Amino acid sequence: MKTKFSKFGAALVIAGALVLSSSQFATASGSTTLSFDFNTAGQLDSDFNSYVASGTVDQSVDGGIDNTGSISTHDGDASAVFQPKAKYSIGPIGSTYAFAAYMKSVGNSGYSGFGFTATTPSAASDGVVGGPFRPSDALGISVHGGGFVFHNGSTNTDGSWSSDNSGITTIQTASIGDLLNNGSPDSWYKIVFTIKRVSATEFDIQVDVYPAQADGTLINQSAAASFKMVNQEAPALLSATNLYSYINFSGYRVTNFDGFATTVAGGVTVQGAPPGSLSGDATTTTSGNTGGLANTGETSDDYAGAYFVGLALIYFGYLSLRAKRREWLK
């Protein structure tokens, strides 16, 4: 009898463990978005770490989408990086990170962009000789009138909006050369940069450009230009405990920057987000800037499914043991 109960208990323990480790069964379908509209006074100072090496880059009460608040540059020697204080985990294979923002491009020369870094903005970590000012370990993008620059650590890979580029996969070329000068009558563009983890050591990265109107409406739902780089290794980021998004400015190209959002999916977590800045599945925040844990990669449906599986395993284990008990009693 003792043996029978121990076997039944073992079955319960195993099934119970399966219920408790429901994330092993869950499909990482949840997504979470961290967003900043720059309409609240002091948001750039309170919710971001910053390093402005030169020039003036600050938060303005106007100049953004629909003339709302924005980050604004004021001169040609701007070199600055801003980093939300929220942090991200490194997701499993298949996880994605999508960055998006509206940029008003009217200046004569310069860059703006965003991506991921593992360092806090400082003189020791920002700026790579021969390219746009940005974190030295960045996996990111910088854009300008006629093209873009993919960043991966110390490597900058330049591309043109209107042609194929060496080492870069073309998805869609622009019909005009100076896209971020002449692609929108209102000089506004939505830039989307996506990172997908495709293996234990590699990422695919992609940039898409959508000309927009001053109220944020896209002129066309299809990207005017789209380019990709595959199988990018980023060991400095993969070895980091956490990742941080960043915004970079170099020179006087993007005069206003608005609506910065980072959407993560596939098992990525977000911590330290300011109250009210998160949206999407399975999001939580706590008071103050300490934030909470957002997007474990599961939804309520995932947990329900795993719970059902665990109960089913308990039931079938019980049936199996009952059949054996009958054999023992024969």
C-alpha positions in Angstrom: 0.0 0.0 0.0 2.8 2.4 0.8 4.3 1.8 -2.6 1.0 2.5 -4.3 0.6 5.8 -2.5 4.2 6.9 -3.1 3.7 6.3 -6.9 0.4 8.2 -6.8 2.1 11.0 -4.9 4.9 11.1 -7.4 2.4 11.4 -10.2 0.8 14.4 -8.4 4.1 16.0 -7.8 5.1 15.7 -11.5 1.8 17.0 -12.8 1.7 19.8 -10.2 5.2 20.9 -11.3 4.0 21.0 -14.8 1.2 23.3 -13.8 3.5 25.5 -11.8 5.9 25.8 -14.7 3.1 26.8 -17.1 5.5 29.1 -19.0 7.1 25.9 -20.4 3.8 25.2 -22.2 2.9 28.8 -23.0 3.2 30.3 -26.4 5.2 33.5 -26.1 2.5 35.5 -27.8 2.3 38.5 -25.5 3.6 41.9 -26.5 4.3 45.0 -24.5 4.9 48.6 -25.7 6.8 51.2 -23.7 6.0 54.7 -25.2 6.7 58.3 -24.6 4.8 61.2 -26.2 6.9 64.1 -24.7 3.7 66.0 -23.9 4.3 66.0 -20.1 6.7 68.7 -19.0 9.9 67.3 -17.6 9.4 63.8 -19.1 12.8 63.8 -20.8 14.6 64.8 -17.5 12.7 62.4 -15.2 12.3 59.3 -17.3 15.5 59.3 -19.3 19.3 59.2 -18.6 21.1 61.6 -21.0 24.5 62.6 -22.3 24.7 65.8 -24.4 28.3 66.1 -25.6 27.7 69.3 -27.6 25.0 71.5 -28.9 21.5 71.9 -27.4 19.0 69.1 -27.5 16.0 69.3 -25.1 12.3 68.8 -24.6 10.0 71.4 -26.2 6.3 72.1 -25.5 5.6 72.2 -29.2 7.0 71.3 -32.6 5.9 67.6 -32.4 3.1 65.7 -34.1 0.1 68.0 -34.3 2.4 70.6 -32.7 2.5 68.8 -29.4 5.6 68.2 -27.2 8.8 66.8 -28.7 12.5 66.4 -28.4 14.0 69.4 -30.2 17.5 70.1 -31.7 18.6 73.7 -32.1 22.0 73.8 -33.7 24.4 72.0 -36.1 26.9 70.6 -33.6 24.4 68.5 -31.6 25.8 65.2 -30.3 23.4 63.6 -27.8 22.1 60.3 -26.5 18.9 59.8 -24.4 18.1 56.5 -22.7 14.8 55.6 -21.1 15.4 54.3 -17.6 13.3 51.2 -18.2 15.3 48.1 -19.0 14.7 44.9 -21.1 15.7 41.3 -20.7 17.4 39.5 -23.6 14.6 37.4 -25.1 14.9 33.8 -26.4 15.3 32.8 -30.0 12.3 34.2 -31.9 11.8 37.2 -29.7 11.5 40.7 -31.3 12.1 44.3 -30.4 10.5 47.0 -32.6 11.4 50.7 -32.2 9.3 53.4 -33.8 9.3 57.2 -33.8 8.2 60.2 -35.8 11.0 62.5 -37.0 10.7 65.9 -38.7 13.6 66.1 -41.1 14.3 69.6 -42.3 18.0 70.2 -41.5 20.9 70.3 -44.0 23.1 67.6 -42.4 23.0 65.2 -39.5 21.4 62.0 -38.2 18.9 60.7 -35.7 18.0 57.2 -34.7 17.6 54.6 -32.0 18.3 51.0 -31.0 19.7 49.0 -28.1 22.7 49.5 -25.8 24.0 47.9 -22.6 25.7 51.0 -21.4 24.5 54.2 -19.6 25.1 57.4 -21.6 28.4 58.9 -20.8 31.5 60.3 -22.4 33.2 56.9 -22.0 30.5 55.0 -23.9 29.1 57.2 -26.6 30.4 58.2 -30.0 32.2 56.1 -32.7 34.8 57.9 -34.8 33.8 58.2 -38.4 30.0 57.9 -37.9 26.9 59.3 -36.2 27.1 60.0 -32.5 25.6 57.0 -30.7 26.4 54.4 -28.0 29.6 52.6 -28.9 28.0 49.1 -28.3 24.8 50.0 -30.2 22.7 47.6 -32.3 20.7 50.3 -34.0 20.0 52.6 -36.9 20.7 56.3 -37.8 18.8 58.0 -40.7 19.5 61.0 -42.8 18.1 62.6 -46.0 19.6 60.2 -48.6 20.1 57.1 -46.6 20.9 55.3 -43.3 23.6 53.7 -41.2 23.2 50.4 -39.5 25.2 50.2 -36.2 26.6 47.0 -34.7 29.2 47.8 -32.1 32.1 49.6 -33.7 30.9 48.8 -37.2 28.8 51.2 -39.3 27.2 50.0 -42.5 26.0 52.8 -44.8 23.1 52.5 -47.2 21.1 54.6 -49.7 17.3 54.7 -49.7 17.1 54.6 -53.5 19.5 51.8 -54.4 20.8 48.4 -53.5 23.7 48.4 -51.0 26.6 46.1 -50.5 26.1 43.7 -47.5 22.5 44.9 -47.0 19.4 43.0 -48.1 17.0 45.2 -50.1 13.3 44.8 -49.4 12.1 48.1 -51.0 14.0 50.9 -52.6 12.7 54.5 -52.5 11.5 56.1 -55.8 13.4 59.2 -54.9 17.0 59.6 -53.7 16.6 62.2 -51.0 13.7 60.5 -49.2 13.9 62.2 -45.8 14.0 65.6 -47.5 11.4 65.2 -50.3 9.3 62.2 -49.4 6.7 64.1 -47.3 5.1 67.5 -47.9 5.1 68.1 -44.1 8.7 66.8 -43.6 7.5 64.2 -41.1 8.5 60.5 -41.3 7.8 57.5 -39.2 10.9 55.3 -38.8 10.6 51.7 -37.6 13.6 49.7 -36.6 13.2 46.0 -35.8 15.5 43.5 -34.1 14.7 39.8 -34.1 16.8 37.2 -32.4 17.2 34.4 -34.9 19.7 32.1 -33.2 21.6 31.8 -29.9 24.2 34.3 -31.2 22.6 36.3 -34.0 20.0 38.9 -34.8 18.3 40.2 -37.9 17.8 44.0 -38.1 15.6 46.0 -40.4 14.7 49.6 -41.1 11.4 50.9 -42.6 10.5 54.4 -43.6 6.9 55.8 -43.8 6.4 59.4 -45.0 3.7 61.0 -42.8 1.6 64.1 -42.4 2.0 66.6 -39.6 -0.8 65.0 -37.6 1.0 61.6 -37.8 -1.2 60.1 -40.5 0.9 57.9 -42.8 0.8 58.9 -46.5 1.0 55.3 -47.5 0.5 52.1 -45.4 3.4 50.5 -47.3 7.0 51.5 -46.5 8.6 53.8 -48.9 11.9 52.1 -48.3 12.9 49.0 -46.4 16.3 47.4 -45.8 17.6 44.5 -43.7 20.8 43.0 -42.4 20.8 39.3 -41.4 22.8 37.2 -38.9 24.3 40.0 -37.0 26.3 39.0 -34.0 26.3 41.3 -31.0 28.2 39.5 -28.2 28.5 42.6 -26.0 24.7 42.9 -25.8 24.1 39.1 -25.4 26.5 39.0 -22.5 24.8 41.9 -20.7 22.4 41.5 -17.8 19.9 44.0 -19.3 19.4 46.0 -22.4 18.4 49.7 -22.7 16.8 51.5 -25.6 18.3 54.8 -26.7 17.7 57.8 -29.0 20.6 59.5 -30.7 21.1 62.9 -32.4 24.1 64.0 -34.5 24.2 67.4 -36.2 21.1 69.3 -37.5 18.9 67.0 -39.5 16.0 65.9 -37.3 14.7 69.1 -35.7 11.8 67.4 -33.8 11.5 63.8 -32.5 8.1 62.5 -31.2 6.1 59.4 -30.3 9.0 57.1 -29.3 7.8 53.5 -28.7 9.4 50.2 -28.2 7.4 47.0 -28.6 8.8 43.7 -27.3 7.4 40.2 -27.8 8.3 36.6 -27.6 9.3 36.3 -23.9 11.0 39.7 -23.3 10.5 41.4 -20.0 10.4 45.1 -19.2 11.4 46.6 -15.8 11.5 50.0 -14.3 8.9 51.6 -16.6 7.3 54.9 -15.4 3.6 54.6 -14.4 1.3 54.9 -17.5 4.0 54.2 -20.0 3.2 50.6 -20.7 0.5 49.1 -22.8 -0.3 45.6 -24.2 -0.5 42.1 -22.8 0.4 41.1 -19.2 1.7 44.6 -18.2 2.1 45.7 -14.6 3.7 48.8 -13.1 4.3 50.0 -9.5 4.3 53.5 -8.1 7.3 55.7 -8.7 10.0 55.0 -11.3 11.0 51.6 -9.9 8.4 50.1 -12.2 7.4 46.5 -12.4 7.7 43.4 -14.6 5.9 43.6 -17.9 5.3 41.0 -20.6 6.5 37.7 -19.4 5.6 36.4 -22.9 2.4 34.7 -21.7 -1.2 35.7 -21.7 -4.1 34.6 -19.5 -5.0 32.1 -22.3 -1.5 30.6 -22.1 -1.8 30.0 -18.4 -5.3 28.5 -18.7 -4.0 26.1 -21.4 -1.1 25.0 -19.3 -3.3 24.6 -16.2 -5.6 22.4 -18.2 -2.7 20.3 -19.4 -1.5 19.9 -15.8 -4.9 18.7 -14.7 -5.2 16.3 -17.6 -1.9 14.8 -16.7 -3.0 14.3 -13.1 -6.2 12.7 -14.3 -4.5 10.3 -16.7 -1.9 9.5 -14.0 -4.7 8.6 -11.7 -6.4 6.4 -14.2 -3.1 4.6 -14.9 -2.5 4.0 -11.2 -6.1 2.8 -10.7 -5.6 0.2 -13.4 -2.4 -1.0 -11.8 -4.2 -1.2 -8.5 -6.7 -3.5 -10.0 -3.9 -5.7 -11.3 -2.4 -5.8 -7.8 -5.7 -6.8 -6.2 -6.2 -9.7 -8.7 
